[in-house]
Amino acid sequence: MTEAARRAASSSYDAGVPLAVDGVPHGQPVLDRLVGLLDLERIEENIFRGVSPAQSPTRVFGGQVAGQALIAAGRTVPVERRVHSLHAYFIRPGDPSIPIVYEVDRIRDGRSFTTRRVTAIQRGKAIFALSASFQVDEPGMEHGEPMPDVPAPEELPTYGEQVARLPEKVGRLASLPRPIDVRYVTEPGWLATSSGPRAPRNQVWMRADGKLPDDQLLHVCVLTYCSDMTLLDAVLARHGVYWGADDVQGASLDHALWFHRPFRADEWFLYDCASPSASNARGLATGRFFTRGGSHIATVVQEGLLRVNRRV
């Protein structure tokens, strides 16, 4: 693989482009591998242990650690209480070669709300911290933003079909299986046919590439995993900077998610991302999730570190 290809592969991982899962046993669907990653080992009442894919890039994908932390929190909460929000900080890069320990602090159990705090630890140091709030279902006011008018996912090429157009840039990444089916509505930056700034917006259809168990917490955690994908692309697009085409160092700094309505992560949902601001080597991106039927199911805000060294 060329240096440009290695750079593209590294950048796409750091950016949260859908992760390839390597080393999957023959005959085992790749989605089952993701479900297995989210099925944490309980080693004490409030302590859980998670692992990373057998073959991973140099640091743990942010969506993975966020999803695992939310699973840890949710397993200490009654099933009738649904998570409605989470707030998280990425503190240190995670090492995918060793397990991650998740310590859950039971902050509060109220009549309607439950609050949990989770710390992800490697080598005795915190790499990630999450606070999550859960609520019993209650009647109340209802409204939601309308879904943008976009083509249906079946009308769009698959991620593999798009990546295959650039084999010299990404090499074997085109052929690796992925747990999330992603269809770009807006042209991905790494496939852009023209240079220069573009609208600070990124839209993709996503769904788990297979059938998930009927576990509401698992579906929420899969969407949390997906929420760290493609989000910062909206920041880069505004400045005409693209993963692989430019020397970009990117990392998630903090992440907040609000869940508005129930959904299934193995059914198509639209991820509509935009960037309102960037400064001091940090970019802010917001995202809205919609079901195929137009229901506004979740909202995300993330700030990421984005250091760009333009190529001469």
NULOGU-303946 format. One record per residue (C-alpha): x, z, y; residue in three letters. Coordinates in steps of 0.001 Angstrom, whole numbers, padded with zeros to 6 digits, always signed. Last residue first. Layout:
N
XZYALA
...
This chain:
312
+002258-001130+021754VAL
+000096+001132+019669ARG
-001899+003715+021560ARG
-001274+007327+020588ASN
-004615+009113+020441VAL
-005226+012804+019916ARG
-008836+013581+019033LEU
-009795+017192+018279LEU
-013480+017339+017498GLY
-016554+018954+018987GLU
-019716+018781+016917GLN
-023444+018900+017576VAL
-026066+018322+014870VAL
-029841+017873+014770THR
-032105+017878+011694ALA
-035340+016560+010161ILE
-036880+014246+012773HIS
-039580+012495+010707SER
-039505+008706+011044GLY
-040721+007695+007562GLY
-037172+006844+006503ARG
-036282+010416+007299THR
-034500+011094+010557PHE
-031249+012894+011350PHE
-030005+013327+014914ARG
-026372+013514+015962GLY
-024319+014789+018858THR
-020645+014198+019577ALA
-018179+015977+021843LEU
-014563+014793+022040GLY
-011472+016892+022586ARG
-008032+015760+023752ALA
-008595+017505+027114ASN
-011838+015613+027766SER
-014670+013749+026020ALA
-018390+013752+026832SER
-021920+012611+025904PRO
-021079+011054+022518SER
-023843+009623+020323ALA
-024856+009726+016645CYS
-028029+008562+014841ASP
-027883+009463+011130TYR
-030834+007788+009390LEU
-032121+009258+006137PHE
-032695+007520+002810TRP
-033823+009675-000126GLU
-031382+011675-002255ASP
-031021+014221+000550ALA
-034647+015265+000199ARG
-036374+016694+003257PHE
-037890+019872+004735PRO
-038225+020096+008528ARG
-036243+021245+011568HIS
-032744+022041+010342PHE
-030333+022860+013167TRP
-026628+022178+012705LEU
-023562+023313+014651ALA
-019940+022294+014101HIS
-016626+023359+015539ASP
-013125+021921+015589LEU
-013330+018824+013392SER
-010009+016992+013147ALA
-008571+013741+014440GLY
-005106+012292+014902GLN
-005465+008666+015920VAL
-002801+005954+015809ASP
-004998+002942+016477ASP
-006476+000212+014248ALA
-006845+002584+011292GLY
-009527+004713+012913TRP
-010720+002966+016052TYR
-010222+003346+019797VAL
-012215+001201+022234GLY
-012816+004174+024519HIS
-016575+004558+023993ARG
-016111+003747+020313ALA
-013824+006749+019815LEU
-016490+009297+020722VAL
-019189+007643+018582ALA
-016787+007545+015623ASP
-016688+011352+015865LEU
-019885+011604+013815LEU
-018943+009175+011019THR
-019113+011881+008315MET
-019256+015609+009112ASP
-023064+015600+008805SER
-022862+014246+005255CYS
-021692+017576+003804TYR
-024444+019359+005759THR
-026913+016830+004298LEU
-025627+017749+000831VAL
-025979+021440+001725CYS
-029622+021002+002753VAL
-030389+019172-000497HIS
-028674+021940-002502LEU
-030691+024648-000720LEU
-033981+022897-001563GLN
-033135+022690-005278ASP
-035093+019978-007078ASP
-031983+018511-008727PRO
-030424+015438-007085LEU
-030945+011835-008213LYS
-028322+009216-007382GLY
-026138+008013-004525ASP
-027042+010824-002129ALA
-028492+009148+000929ARG
-027250+007698+004193MET
-028288+005164+006838TRP
-025820+004812+009669VAL
-025910+004718+013462GLN
-022985+005174+015857ASN
-023233+005351+019627ARG
-020797+005513+022515PRO
-021456+001868+023460ALA
-018279-000174+023034ARG
-014839-000065+024576PRO
-012345-002851+023867GLY
-011556-005084+020916SER
-013752-007633+019161SER
-014492-008285+015485THR
-014900-004583+014712ALA
-014458-003683+011036LEU
-012520-000434+011576TRP
-014932+000380+014382GLY
-017953+000316+012086PRO
-020627-002194+013150GLU
-023787-000347+014089THR
-026405-000073+011336VAL
-023835+001038+008766TYR
-025099+001630+005212ARG
-023731+004707+003421VAL
-024447+005706-000198ASP
-022980+009179-000676ILE
-021251+010312-003890PRO
-018552+007641-003639ARG
-016924+005555-006358PRO
-013467+004095-005686LEU
-013214+000303-005475SER
-012839-000205-001727ALA
-010393+002680-001382LEU
-007934+000692-003538ARG
-006372-001113-000612GLY
-007582+000003+002794VAL
-006058-002447+005235LYS
-005036-005383+003051GLU
-008383-005216+001302PRO
-010347-005728+004531LEU
-013546-007524+003507ARG
-013838-005142+000553ALA
-014522-002354+003056VAL
-017817-003953+004048GLN
-019030-004551+000502GLU
-017969-001032-000503GLY
-019881+000517+002383TYR
-023006-001356+001302THR
-024311-004254+003353PRO
-027522-003855+005395LEU
-031050-005197+004823GLU
-031729-002619+002101GLU
-031034+000131+004645PRO
-033953-000980+006857ALA
-033010-002365+010265PRO
-033210-000010+013256VAL
-035847+001123+015765ASP
-034737+004587+016805PRO
-036682+007533+015323MET
-039082+009312+017642PRO
-038191+012817+018831GLU
-040111+015663+017225GLY
-043182+017785+017863HIS
-044928+020756+016248GLU
-045956+024124+017646MET
-046326+026957+015145GLY
-047069+027992+011558PRO
-044387+030069+009768GLU
-042076+029432+006810ASP
-039681+032331+006224VAL
-036416+032058+008137GLN
-032685+031726+007426PHE
-029803+031969+009898SER
-026239+030870+009231ALA
-022854+031911+010597SER
-019781+030058+009379LEU
-016041+030632+009514ALA
-013297+028360+008198PHE
-009595+028579+007261ILE
-009336+032379+007187ALA
-006005+033597+005812LYS
-005117+035434+002595GLY
-003636+032361+000908ARG
-006944+030531+001362GLN
-010101+032065+002797ILE
-013547+030802+003797ALA
-015460+033364+005869THR
-019251+033501+005680VAL
-021701+035250+008023ARG
-025328+035695+007046ARG
-028533+036279+009010THR
-032036+036663+007558THR
-035175+036130+009612PHE
-038869+036945+009219SER
-039071+040640+008263ARG
-035379+041206+008876GLY
-032332+041101+006597ASP
-029220+041324+008747ARG
-025460+040749+008703ILE
-024937+040285+004973ARG
-021241+039333+005109ASP
-020338+036625+002594VAL
-016729+036062+001499GLU
-015905+032542+000329TYR
-012659+032016-001603VAL
-011224+028489-001611ILE
-009372+027262-004686PRO
-005936+025565-004499ILE
-004800+021925-004341SER
-007302+020950-001620PRO
-005405+022939+001044ASP
-007734+023607+003976GLY
-006600+022905+007525PRO
-007033+026006+009702ARG
-009838+027365+011897ILE
-012776+024987+011487PHE
-015537+026856+013298TYR
-019181+027006+012256ALA
-022715+027467+013515HIS
-025672+027136+011165LEU
-029393+026780+011701SER
-032785+026743+009989HIS
-031873+027900+006481VAL
-035011+028385+004433ARG
-036322+031776+003295ARG
-038509+031523+000187GLU
-035380+031408-001989VAL
-034380+034976-001077PRO
-030885+035054+000516VAL
-027514+035888-001077THR
-027206+032490-002725ARG
-027858+030837+000626GLY
-024675+032213+002175ALA
-022470+030901-000635ALA
-024241+027525-000583ILE
-023688+027364+003179LEU
-019977+028012+002701ALA
-019793+025243+000091GLN
-021488+022755+002409GLY
-019209+023630+005320ALA
-016104+023447+003095VAL
-017135+020013+001816GLN
-018185+018625+005185GLY
-014767+019508+006599GLY
-012866+017495+003974PHE
-010028+019612+002575VAL
-006557+018510+003574ARG
-003840+016194+002248THR
-006126+013710+000546PRO
-007859+014658-002699SER
-007456+014116-006433GLN
-009089+016797-008574ALA
-011862+017174-006006PRO
-011864+020536-004192SER
-012610+023999-005564VAL
-014972+026860-004771GLY
-014958+030622-005284ARG
-017647+033120-004336PHE
-017689+036707-003069ILE
-020797+038662-002048ASN
-021801+040243-005368GLU
-018481+039395-007029GLU
-016849+036373-008720ILE
-019683+033885-008222ARG
-018383+030408-009025GLU
-019687+027819-006595LEU
-021922+024895-007514ASP
-021195+022752-004443LEU
-018246+021020-006100LEU
-020396+020435-009193GLY
-023052+018720-007093VAL
-020288+016489-005715LEU
-019113+015627-009240ARG
-022701+014966-010287ASP
-022843+012403-007486LEU
-019922+010560-009096VAL
-021969+009940-012195PRO
-020129+011075-015336GLN
-019540+008199-017740GLY
-015744+008365-017647HIS
-014513+011587-016062PRO
-014138+011432-012239VAL
-010466+011395-011204GLY
-011126+010051-007740ASP
-014039+010897-005514VAL
-014105+008711-002428ALA
-015162+010549+000669LEU
-017583+008979+003076PRO
-015837+008577+006475VAL
-015220+012070+007809GLY
-012705+011120+010441ALA
-009866+012827+008618ASP
-010553+010757+005519TYR
-010864+007485+007421SER
-007657+008253+009275SER
-005672+008895+006116SER
-006850+005672+004484ALA
-006233+003674+007639ALA
-002748+005111+008028ARG
-001941+004348+004411ARG
-003216+000811+004901ALA
-001118+000322+008029ALA
+001938+001653+006198GLU
+001336-000879+003443THR
+000000+000000+000000MET
